[in-house]
Amino acid sequence: MAVRVFSCWLFLALVTAAAGVRAATPWSVQDDEGRVLELAGPAQRIVSLSPGATALLFAAGAGGRVVGTAEYSLEPDAARAIVRVGDAHGFNLERILALHPDVIVAWPQGTSLGVLA
């Protein structure tokens, strides 16, 4: 399984662009670093590695697709029920992989690059 980590801004663009896209429609998007994310359709299983990204995903209408998140993801209230996978100091890779995410959303400025690697 190939899971790539992209910035929360890239994923928010994906979520909002996918709002009117049929699930079987393949699509791709390129981030600021030139990396391309290609999916068969909109991501259905999202792991968010920051509380801010989790709140933004809910605000963009993707909250129902978030299957794992970081500690302190308290907003909106529905985020409190999502499985916790770690915090800015470290993440449980086995737990993340067990959730079978399509996409992992990270905030590179809020998490050490060593942890993200």
N, CA, C and O atoms as CSV, one atom per row, in Angstrom:
chain,resi,resn,atom,element,x,y,z
A,1,MET,N,N,0.842,-1.174,0.000
A,1,MET,CA,C,0.000,0.000,0.000
A,1,MET,C,C,0.886,1.235,0.000
A,1,MET,O,O,1.764,1.371,0.851
A,2,ALA,N,N,0.665,2.118,-0.930
A,2,ALA,CA,C,1.441,3.350,-1.010
A,2,ALA,C,C,0.605,4.496,-0.462
A,2,ALA,O,O,-0.393,4.892,-1.063
A,3,VAL,N,N,1.019,5.021,0.677
A,3,VAL,CA,C,0.344,6.166,1.274
A,3,VAL,C,C,1.349,7.294,1.291
A,3,VAL,O,O,2.476,7.118,1.754
A,4,ARG,N,N,0.960,8.436,0.799
A,4,ARG,CA,C,1.850,9.592,0.794
A,4,ARG,C,C,1.292,10.663,1.699
A,4,ARG,O,O,0.076,10.799,1.840
A,5,VAL,N,N,2.187,11.433,2.320
A,5,VAL,CA,C,1.807,12.515,3.207
A,5,VAL,C,C,1.874,13.821,2.429
A,5,VAL,O,O,2.897,14.134,1.820
A,6,PHE,N,N,0.795,14.575,2.450
A,6,PHE,CA,C,0.726,15.864,1.775
A,6,PHE,C,C,0.293,16.924,2.769
A,6,PHE,O,O,-0.280,16.611,3.813
A,7,SER,N,N,0.566,18.173,2.444
A,7,SER,CA,C,0.191,19.267,3.332
A,7,SER,C,C,-1.325,19.394,3.412
A,7,SER,O,O,-2.046,18.984,2.502
A,8,CYS,N,N,-1.794,19.970,4.516
A,8,CYS,CA,C,-3.243,20.113,4.692
A,8,CYS,C,C,-3.831,21.025,3.630
A,8,CYS,O,O,-4.988,20.835,3.255
A,9,TRP,N,N,-3.095,22.003,3.130
A,9,TRP,CA,C,-3.637,22.905,2.113
A,9,TRP,C,C,-3.891,22.156,0.825
A,9,TRP,O,O,-4.898,22.392,0.157
A,10,LEU,N,N,-2.991,21.256,0.467
A,10,LEU,CA,C,-3.196,20.454,-0.734
A,10,LEU,C,C,-4.442,19.608,-0.577
A,10,LEU,O,O,-5.262,19.528,-1.492
A,11,PHE,N,N,-4.588,18.979,0.571
A,11,PHE,CA,C,-5.732,18.098,0.720
A,11,PHE,C,C,-7.038,18.874,0.760
A,11,PHE,O,O,-8.052,18.402,0.245
A,12,LEU,N,N,-7.028,20.045,1.357
A,12,LEU,CA,C,-8.257,20.845,1.351
A,12,LEU,C,C,-8.663,21.180,-0.077
A,12,LEU,O,O,-9.852,21.205,-0.396
A,13,ALA,N,N,-7.695,21.435,-0.925
A,13,ALA,CA,C,-8.007,21.671,-2.336
A,13,ALA,C,C,-8.617,20.419,-2.945
A,13,ALA,O,O,-9.559,20.502,-3.734
A,14,LEU,N,N,-8.081,19.257,-2.582
A,14,LEU,CA,C,-8.609,17.996,-3.107
A,14,LEU,C,C,-10.040,17.763,-2.643
A,14,LEU,O,O,-10.897,17.360,-3.429
A,15,VAL,N,N,-10.291,18.015,-1.376
A,15,VAL,CA,C,-11.623,17.770,-0.822
A,15,VAL,C,C,-12.646,18.680,-1.474
A,15,VAL,O,O,-13.716,18.226,-1.880
A,16,THR,N,N,-12.327,19.956,-1.576
A,16,THR,CA,C,-13.302,20.874,-2.151
A,16,THR,C,C,-13.474,20.630,-3.644
A,16,THR,O,O,-14.580,20.775,-4.165
A,17,ALA,N,N,-12.402,20.262,-4.342
A,17,ALA,CA,C,-12.513,19.959,-5.766
A,17,ALA,C,C,-13.309,18.688,-5.990
A,17,ALA,O,O,-13.969,18.538,-7.018
A,18,ALA,N,N,-13.250,17.772,-5.036
A,18,ALA,CA,C,-13.909,16.484,-5.191
A,18,ALA,C,C,-15.400,16.546,-4.867
A,18,ALA,O,O,-16.123,15.582,-5.118
A,19,ALA,N,N,-15.861,17.642,-4.326
A,19,ALA,CA,C,-17.252,17.715,-3.893
A,19,ALA,C,C,-18.234,17.337,-4.991
A,19,ALA,O,O,-19.247,16.693,-4.722
A,20,GLY,N,N,-17.942,17.733,-6.230
A,20,GLY,CA,C,-18.862,17.427,-7.312
A,20,GLY,C,C,-18.371,16.330,-8.234
A,20,GLY,O,O,-18.949,16.118,-9.300
A,21,VAL,N,N,-17.314,15.628,-7.847
A,21,VAL,CA,C,-16.723,14.604,-8.713
A,21,VAL,C,C,-17.280,13.234,-8.373
A,21,VAL,O,O,-17.390,12.874,-7.200
A,22,ARG,N,N,-17.628,12.473,-9.394
A,22,ARG,CA,C,-18.102,11.110,-9.156
A,22,ARG,C,C,-16.952,10.268,-8.601
A,22,ARG,O,O,-15.794,10.513,-8.937
A,23,ALA,N,N,-17.254,9.286,-7.762
A,23,ALA,CA,C,-16.237,8.477,-7.098
A,23,ALA,C,C,-15.358,7.724,-8.081
A,23,ALA,O,O,-14.206,7.435,-7.758
A,24,ALA,N,N,-15.850,7.395,-9.263
A,24,ALA,CA,C,-15.075,6.610,-10.215
A,24,ALA,C,C,-14.211,7.478,-11.133
A,24,ALA,O,O,-13.530,6.947,-12.011
A,25,THR,N,N,-14.225,8.779,-10.952
A,25,THR,CA,C,-13.475,9.670,-11.818
A,25,THR,C,C,-12.045,9.826,-11.304
A,25,THR,O,O,-11.846,10.342,-10.204
A,26,PRO,N,N,-11.036,9.388,-12.079
A,26,PRO,CA,C,-9.654,9.574,-11.624
A,26,PRO,C,C,-9.253,11.044,-11.715
A,26,PRO,O,O,-9.717,11.760,-12.602
A,27,TRP,N,N,-8.393,11.494,-10.801
A,27,TRP,CA,C,-7.948,12.869,-10.832
A,27,TRP,C,C,-6.643,13.007,-10.082
A,27,TRP,O,O,-6.265,12.128,-9.307
A,28,SER,N,N,-5.958,14.106,-10.311
A,28,SER,CA,C,-4.688,14.350,-9.652
A,28,SER,C,C,-4.548,15.827,-9.363
A,28,SER,O,O,-5.226,16.665,-9.958
A,29,VAL,N,N,-3.650,16.132,-8.431
A,29,VAL,CA,C,-3.372,17.514,-8.073
A,29,VAL,C,C,-1.893,17.605,-7.710
A,29,VAL,O,O,-1.312,16.636,-7.222
A,30,GLN,N,N,-1.284,18.765,-7.947
A,30,GLN,CA,C,0.137,18.959,-7.673
A,30,GLN,C,C,0.283,19.965,-6.543
A,30,GLN,O,O,-0.393,20.994,-6.529
A,31,ASP,N,N,1.185,19.661,-5.572
A,31,ASP,CA,C,1.368,20.588,-4.459
A,31,ASP,C,C,2.467,21.601,-4.772
A,31,ASP,O,O,3.035,21.596,-5.865
A,32,ASP,N,N,2.761,22.470,-3.805
A,32,ASP,CA,C,3.736,23.537,-4.007
A,32,ASP,C,C,5.151,23.025,-4.236
A,32,ASP,O,O,5.986,23.749,-4.778
A,33,GLU,N,N,5.434,21.798,-3.835
A,33,GLU,CA,C,6.767,21.222,-4.016
A,33,GLU,C,C,6.863,20.382,-5.285
A,33,GLU,O,O,7.877,19.727,-5.526
A,34,GLY,N,N,5.808,20.402,-6.097
A,34,GLY,CA,C,5.823,19.677,-7.352
A,34,GLY,C,C,5.421,18.216,-7.256
A,34,GLY,O,O,5.451,17.497,-8.254
A,35,ARG,N,N,5.045,17.769,-6.061
A,35,ARG,CA,C,4.605,16.382,-5.898
A,35,ARG,C,C,3.177,16.247,-6.415
A,35,ARG,O,O,2.349,17.139,-6.231
A,36,VAL,N,N,2.906,15.129,-7.059
A,36,VAL,CA,C,1.579,14.888,-7.616
A,36,VAL,C,C,0.900,13.767,-6.837
A,36,VAL,O,O,1.494,12.718,-6.585
A,37,LEU,N,N,-0.338,14.001,-6.465
A,37,LEU,CA,C,-1.162,12.992,-5.814
A,37,LEU,C,C,-2.194,12.555,-6.834
A,37,LEU,O,O,-2.953,13.374,-7.352
A,38,GLU,N,N,-2.220,11.260,-7.121
A,38,GLU,CA,C,-3.189,10.714,-8.063
A,38,GLU,C,C,-4.057,9.698,-7.335
A,38,GLU,O,O,-3.552,8.784,-6.684
A,39,LEU,N,N,-5.353,9.868,-7.452
A,39,LEU,CA,C,-6.315,8.963,-6.823
A,39,LEU,C,C,-7.339,8.524,-7.861
A,39,LEU,O,O,-7.599,9.234,-8.832
A,40,ALA,N,N,-7.913,7.352,-7.644
A,40,ALA,CA,C,-8.964,6.859,-8.529
A,40,ALA,C,C,-10.237,7.689,-8.375
A,40,ALA,O,O,-11.067,7.725,-9.283
A,41,GLY,N,N,-10.391,8.344,-7.250
A,41,GLY,CA,C,-11.542,9.177,-6.944
A,41,GLY,C,C,-11.260,9.893,-5.638
A,41,GLY,O,O,-10.145,9.794,-5.127
A,42,PRO,N,N,-12.215,10.607,-5.081
A,42,PRO,CA,C,-12.005,11.313,-3.819
A,42,PRO,C,C,-11.589,10.358,-2.705
A,42,PRO,O,O,-12.110,9.246,-2.611
A,43,ALA,N,N,-10.654,10.786,-1.866
A,43,ALA,CA,C,-10.197,9.973,-0.735
A,43,ALA,C,C,-11.373,9.657,0.185
A,43,ALA,O,O,-12.165,10.538,0.518
A,44,GLN,N,N,-11.478,8.420,0.583
A,44,GLN,CA,C,-12.559,7.982,1.464
A,44,GLN,C,C,-12.095,7.784,2.900
A,44,GLN,O,O,-12.904,7.845,3.825
A,45,ARG,N,N,-10.783,7.544,3.097
A,45,ARG,CA,C,-10.241,7.287,4.432
A,45,ARG,C,C,-9.040,8.212,4.639
A,45,ARG,O,O,-8.005,8.062,3.989
A,46,ILE,N,N,-9.197,9.167,5.550
A,46,ILE,CA,C,-8.194,10.200,5.780
A,46,ILE,C,C,-7.653,10.088,7.200
A,46,ILE,O,O,-8.416,9.915,8.150
A,47,VAL,N,N,-6.334,10.186,7.340
A,47,VAL,CA,C,-5.713,10.334,8.652
A,47,VAL,C,C,-5.134,11.738,8.690
A,47,VAL,O,O,-4.385,12.132,7.796
A,48,SER,N,N,-5.481,12.490,9.722
A,48,SER,CA,C,-5.001,13.852,9.908
A,48,SER,C,C,-3.999,13.867,11.048
A,48,SER,O,O,-4.294,13.383,12.140
A,49,LEU,N,N,-2.813,14.420,10.804
A,49,LEU,CA,C,-1.765,14.423,11.813
A,49,LEU,C,C,-1.658,15.731,12.582
A,49,LEU,O,O,-0.663,15.964,13.268
A,50,SER,N,N,-2.670,16.590,12.476
A,50,SER,CA,C,-2.666,17.810,13.285
A,50,SER,C,C,-4.097,18.223,13.606
A,50,SER,O,O,-5.000,18.055,12.786
A,51,PRO,N,N,-4.297,18.766,14.808
A,51,PRO,CA,C,-5.637,19.222,15.186
A,51,PRO,C,C,-6.187,20.278,14.236
A,51,PRO,O,O,-7.374,20.258,13.912
A,52,GLY,N,N,-5.343,21.193,13.788
A,52,GLY,CA,C,-5.798,22.230,12.867
A,52,GLY,C,C,-6.265,21.660,11.544
A,52,GLY,O,O,-7.279,22.089,10.994
A,53,ALA,N,N,-5.520,20.692,11.035
A,53,ALA,CA,C,-5.913,20.052,9.779
A,53,ALA,C,C,-7.231,19.312,9.952
A,53,ALA,O,O,-8.069,19.311,9.050
A,54,THR,N,N,-7.417,18.683,11.106
A,54,THR,CA,C,-8.661,17.966,11.369
A,54,THR,C,C,-9.844,18.942,11.335
A,54,THR,O,O,-10.866,18.665,10.708
A,55,ALA,N,N,-9.696,20.074,12.007
A,55,ALA,CA,C,-10.765,21.078,12.016
A,55,ALA,C,C,-11.042,21.589,10.603
A,55,ALA,O,O,-12.198,21.790,10.232
A,56,LEU,N,N,-9.989,21.798,9.815
A,56,LEU,CA,C,-10.164,22.271,8.442
A,56,LEU,C,C,-10.844,21.225,7.572
A,56,LEU,O,O,-11.667,21.566,6.722
A,57,LEU,N,N,-10.514,19.972,7.775
A,57,LEU,CA,C,-11.162,18.900,7.011
A,57,LEU,C,C,-12.656,18.852,7.312
A,57,LEU,O,O,-13.465,18.679,6.401
A,58,PHE,N,N,-13.029,19.006,8.586
A,58,PHE,CA,C,-14.453,19.061,8.937
A,58,PHE,C,C,-15.104,20.274,8.292
A,58,PHE,O,O,-16.204,20.172,7.749
A,59,ALA,N,N,-14.433,21.425,8.345
A,59,ALA,CA,C,-14.993,22.651,7.766
A,59,ALA,C,C,-15.189,22.513,6.255
A,59,ALA,O,O,-16.106,23.106,5.687
A,60,ALA,N,N,-14.322,21.726,5.608
A,60,ALA,CA,C,-14.418,21.533,4.158
A,60,ALA,C,C,-15.421,20.451,3.785
A,60,ALA,O,O,-15.647,20.196,2.602
A,61,GLY,N,N,-16.031,19.807,4.795
A,61,GLY,CA,C,-17.040,18.796,4.518
A,61,GLY,C,C,-16.509,17.377,4.462
A,61,GLY,O,O,-17.233,16.463,4.066
A,62,ALA,N,N,-15.251,17.176,4.853
A,62,ALA,CA,C,-14.653,15.838,4.801
A,62,ALA,C,C,-14.557,15.173,6.166
A,62,ALA,O,O,-13.896,14.142,6.294
A,63,GLY,N,N,-15.188,15.725,7.176
A,63,GLY,CA,C,-15.091,15.170,8.527
A,63,GLY,C,C,-15.519,13.725,8.623
A,63,GLY,O,O,-14.944,12.964,9.402
A,64,GLY,N,N,-16.500,13.331,7.862
A,64,GLY,CA,C,-16.982,11.955,7.891
A,64,GLY,C,C,-15.999,10.958,7.306
A,64,GLY,O,O,-16.171,9.748,7.455
A,65,ARG,N,N,-14.967,11.463,6.641
A,65,ARG,CA,C,-13.957,10.583,6.045
A,65,ARG,C,C,-12.695,10.472,6.887
A,65,ARG,O,O,-11.807,9.679,6.571
A,66,VAL,N,N,-12.604,11.265,7.968
A,66,VAL,CA,C,-11.422,11.236,8.830
A,66,VAL,C,C,-11.529,10.029,9.758
A,66,VAL,O,O,-12.437,9.946,10.585
A,67,VAL,N,N,-10.586,9.093,9.609
A,67,VAL,CA,C,-10.621,7.846,10.390
A,67,VAL,C,C,-9.571,7.816,11.489
A,67,VAL,O,O,-9.606,6.935,12.348
A,68,GLY,N,N,-8.642,8.755,11.478
A,68,GLY,CA,C,-7.614,8.840,12.507
A,68,GLY,C,C,-7.112,10.254,12.602
A,68,GLY,O,O,-7.060,10.970,11.602
A,69,THR,N,N,-6.738,10.669,13.813
A,69,THR,CA,C,-6.275,12.040,13.992
A,69,THR,C,C,-5.301,12.121,15.156
A,69,THR,O,O,-5.079,11.143,15.869
A,70,ALA,N,N,-4.729,13.293,15.334
A,70,ALA,CA,C,-3.754,13.541,16.390
A,70,ALA,C,C,-4.453,13.886,17.702
A,70,ALA,O,O,-5.608,14.310,17.725
A,71,GLU,N,N,-3.712,13.689,18.792
A,71,GLU,CA,C,-4.209,14.139,20.097
A,71,GLU,C,C,-4.557,15.617,20.005
A,71,GLU,O,O,-4.023,16.342,19.166
A,72,TYR,N,N,-5.439,16.047,20.859
A,72,TYR,CA,C,-5.876,17.435,20.949
A,72,TYR,C,C,-6.703,17.897,19.751
A,72,TYR,O,O,-6.903,19.098,19.569
A,73,SER,N,N,-7.180,16.972,18.941
A,73,SER,CA,C,-8.132,17.312,17.883
A,73,SER,C,C,-9.505,17.349,18.538
A,73,SER,O,O,-10.191,16.331,18.626
A,74,LEU,N,N,-9.894,18.519,18.989
A,74,LEU,CA,C,-11.103,18.678,19.790
A,74,LEU,C,C,-12.214,19.432,19.075
A,74,LEU,O,O,-13.338,19.497,19.574
A,75,GLU,N,N,-11.917,19.997,17.923
A,75,GLU,CA,C,-12.915,20.786,17.197
A,75,GLU,C,C,-13.094,20.242,15.795
A,75,GLU,O,O,-12.114,19.920,15.122
A,76,PRO,N,N,-14.317,20.138,15.354
A,76,PRO,CA,C,-15.560,20.289,16.110
A,76,PRO,C,C,-15.727,19.126,17.092
A,76,PRO,O,O,-14.868,18.247,17.167
A,77,ASP,N,N,-16.812,19.122,17.829
A,77,ASP,CA,C,-17.041,18.076,18.835
A,77,ASP,C,C,-16.960,16.678,18.241
A,77,ASP,O,O,-16.502,15.756,18.916
A,78,ALA,N,N,-17.389,16.496,17.001
A,78,ALA,CA,C,-17.357,15.172,16.365
A,78,ALA,C,C,-15.932,14.636,16.247
A,78,ALA,O,O,-15.735,13.423,16.181
A,79,ALA,N,N,-14.945,15.516,16.220
A,79,ALA,CA,C,-13.543,15.083,16.103
A,79,ALA,C,C,-13.082,14.344,17.350
A,79,ALA,O,O,-12.125,13.573,17.285
A,80,ARG,N,N,-13.727,14.558,18.462
A,80,ARG,CA,C,-13.328,13.913,19.722
A,80,ARG,C,C,-13.511,12.401,19.688
A,80,ARG,O,O,-12.876,11.682,20.458
A,81,ALA,N,N,-14.370,11.917,18.806
A,81,ALA,CA,C,-14.662,10.481,18.731
A,81,ALA,C,C,-13.740,9.726,17.768
A,81,ALA,O,O,-13.834,8.503,17.658
A,82,ILE,N,N,-12.866,10.428,17.081
A,82,ILE,CA,C,-11.991,9.793,16.083
A,82,ILE,C,C,-10.799,9.140,16.767
A,82,ILE,O,O,-10.276,9.662,17.752
A,83,VAL,N,N,-10.376,8.005,16.246
A,83,VAL,CA,C,-9.224,7.266,16.766
A,83,VAL,C,C,-7.986,8.164,16.794
A,83,VAL,O,O,-7.711,8.872,15.826
A,84,ARG,N,N,-7.244,8.135,17.899
A,84,ARG,CA,C,-6.018,8.925,18.043
A,84,ARG,C,C,-4.822,8.098,17.588
A,84,ARG,O,O,-4.703,6.918,17.918
A,85,VAL,N,N,-3.934,8.741,16.821
A,85,VAL,CA,C,-2.773,8.025,16.282
A,85,VAL,C,C,-1.451,8.589,16.778
A,85,VAL,O,O,-0.392,8.112,16.371
A,86,GLY,N,N,-1.485,9.587,17.642
A,86,GLY,CA,C,-0.261,10.163,18.184
A,86,GLY,C,C,-0.384,11.661,18.316
A,86,GLY,O,O,-1.479,12.223,18.308
A,87,ASP,N,N,0.800,12.312,18.441
A,87,ASP,CA,C,0.827,13.763,18.578
A,87,ASP,C,C,2.054,14.317,17.878
A,87,ASP,O,O,2.741,13.581,17.169
A,88,ALA,N,N,2.344,15.590,18.059
A,88,ALA,CA,C,3.450,16.243,17.351
A,88,ALA,C,C,4.802,15.618,17.690
A,88,ALA,O,O,5.776,15.823,16.966
A,89,HIS,N,N,4.869,14.865,18.772
A,89,HIS,CA,C,6.135,14.242,19.181
A,89,HIS,C,C,6.316,12.854,18.597
A,89,HIS,O,O,7.421,12.313,18.624
A,90,GLY,N,N,5.261,12.274,18.075
A,90,GLY,CA,C,5.368,10.953,17.472
A,90,GLY,C,C,4.012,10.367,17.142
A,90,GLY,O,O,3.001,10.705,17.758
A,91,PHE,N,N,4.009,9.477,16.151
A,91,PHE,CA,C,2.784,8.843,15.703
A,91,PHE,C,C,2.963,7.334,15.705
A,91,PHE,O,O,4.067,6.833,15.492
A,92,ASN,N,N,1.885,6.619,15.945
A,92,ASN,CA,C,1.895,5.162,15.960
A,92,ASN,C,C,1.662,4.672,14.536
A,92,ASN,O,O,0.522,4.581,14.080
A,93,LEU,N,N,2.746,4.359,13.841
A,93,LEU,CA,C,2.675,3.970,12.435
A,93,LEU,C,C,1.810,2.726,12.242
A,93,LEU,O,O,1.056,2.642,11.272
A,94,GLU,N,N,1.909,1.769,13.147
A,94,GLU,CA,C,1.092,0.555,13.020
A,94,GLU,C,C,-0.390,0.880,13.106
A,94,GLU,O,O,-1.196,0.326,12.359
A,95,ARG,N,N,-0.748,1.775,14.014
A,95,ARG,CA,C,-2.157,2.166,14.146
A,95,ARG,C,C,-2.628,2.893,12.884
A,95,ARG,O,O,-3.738,2.661,12.403
A,96,ILE,N,N,-1.782,3.770,12.357
A,96,ILE,CA,C,-2.141,4.499,11.137
A,96,ILE,C,C,-2.361,3.525,9.991
A,96,ILE,O,O,-3.374,3.608,9.297
A,97,LEU,N,N,-1.427,2.605,9.782
A,97,LEU,CA,C,-1.559,1.645,8.678
A,97,LEU,C,C,-2.771,0.744,8.852
A,97,LEU,O,O,-3.395,0.351,7.867
A,98,ALA,N,N,-3.115,0.411,10.101
A,98,ALA,CA,C,-4.288,-0.428,10.362
A,98,ALA,C,C,-5.587,0.272,9.964
A,98,ALA,O,O,-6.600,-0.390,9.741
A,99,LEU,N,N,-5.569,1.592,9.875
A,99,LEU,CA,C,-6.752,2.352,9.479
A,99,LEU,C,C,-6.931,2.390,7.962
A,99,LEU,O,O,-7.964,2.854,7.478
A,100,HIS,N,N,-5.950,1.914,7.211
A,100,HIS,CA,C,-5.997,1.842,5.742
A,100,HIS,C,C,-6.352,3.182,5.103
A,100,HIS,O,O,-7.315,3.267,4.341
A,101,PRO,N,N,-5.568,4.251,5.413
A,101,PRO,CA,C,-5.896,5.560,4.834
A,101,PRO,C,C,-5.576,5.637,3.354
A,101,PRO,O,O,-4.626,5.021,2.872
A,102,ASP,N,N,-6.390,6.409,2.639
A,102,ASP,CA,C,-6.092,6.762,1.254
A,102,ASP,C,C,-5.068,7.892,1.234
A,102,ASP,O,O,-4.185,7.942,0.377
A,103,VAL,N,N,-5.213,8.807,2.209
A,103,VAL,CA,C,-4.371,9.998,2.283
A,103,VAL,C,C,-4.082,10.306,3.740
A,103,VAL,O,O,-4.938,10.126,4.607
A,104,ILE,N,N,-2.863,10.774,4.003
A,104,ILE,CA,C,-2.486,11.273,5.320
A,104,ILE,C,C,-2.223,12.762,5.158
A,104,ILE,O,O,-1.429,13.171,4.311
A,105,VAL,N,N,-2.890,13.570,5.973
A,105,VAL,CA,C,-2.745,15.015,5.906
A,105,VAL,C,C,-1.873,15.463,7.068
A,105,VAL,O,O,-2.118,15.102,8.220
A,106,ALA,N,N,-0.842,16.261,6.752
A,106,ALA,CA,C,0.079,16.736,7.782
A,106,ALA,C,C,0.271,18.232,7.671
A,106,ALA,O,O,0.038,18.829,6.619
A,107,TRP,N,N,0.693,18.823,8.757
A,107,TRP,CA,C,1.067,20.228,8.786
A,107,TRP,C,C,2.560,20.253,9.053
A,107,TRP,O,O,2.979,20.189,10.209
A,108,PRO,N,N,3.380,20.345,7.999
A,108,PRO,CA,C,4.831,20.224,8.156
A,108,PRO,C,C,5.436,21.241,9.116
A,108,PRO,O,O,6.433,20.935,9.769
A,109,GLN,N,N,4.867,22.438,9.224
A,109,GLN,CA,C,5.406,23.447,10.123
A,109,GLN,C,C,5.084,23.148,11.585
A,109,GLN,O,O,5.698,23.734,12.477
A,110,GLY,N,N,4.144,22.257,11.849
A,110,GLY,CA,C,3.743,21.961,13.217
A,110,GLY,C,C,4.241,20.622,13.723
A,110,GLY,O,O,4.014,20.278,14.883
A,111,THR,N,N,4.909,19.867,12.882
A,111,THR,CA,C,5.406,18.555,13.251
A,111,THR,C,C,6.836,18.444,12.747
A,111,THR,O,O,7.144,18.891,11.642
A,112,SER,N,N,7.712,17.848,13.553
A,112,SER,CA,C,9.104,17.748,13.124
A,112,SER,C,C,9.208,16.907,11.861
A,112,SER,O,O,8.485,15.926,11.686
A,113,LEU,N,N,10.117,17.310,10.988
A,113,LEU,CA,C,10.305,16.578,9.741
A,113,LEU,C,C,10.764,15.150,10.002
A,113,LEU,O,O,10.446,14.247,9.228
A,114,GLY,N,N,11.508,14.936,11.084
A,114,GLY,CA,C,11.927,13.577,11.441
A,114,GLY,C,C,10.738,12.686,11.761
A,114,GLY,O,O,10.708,11.518,11.375
A,115,VAL,N,N,9.759,13.240,12.467
A,115,VAL,CA,C,8.548,12.474,12.791
A,115,VAL,C,C,7.762,12.186,11.523
A,115,VAL,O,O,7.271,11.071,11.341
A,116,LEU,N,N,7.637,13.171,10.645
A,116,LEU,CA,C,6.899,12.960,9.396
A,116,LEU,C,C,7.579,11.935,8.486
A,116,LEU,O,O,6.912,11.168,7.792
A,117,ALA,N,N,8.911,11.933,8.500
A,117,ALA,CA,C,9.643,10.960,7.656
A,117,ALA,C,C,9.326,9.554,8.122
A,117,ALA,O,O,9.833,8.586,7.555
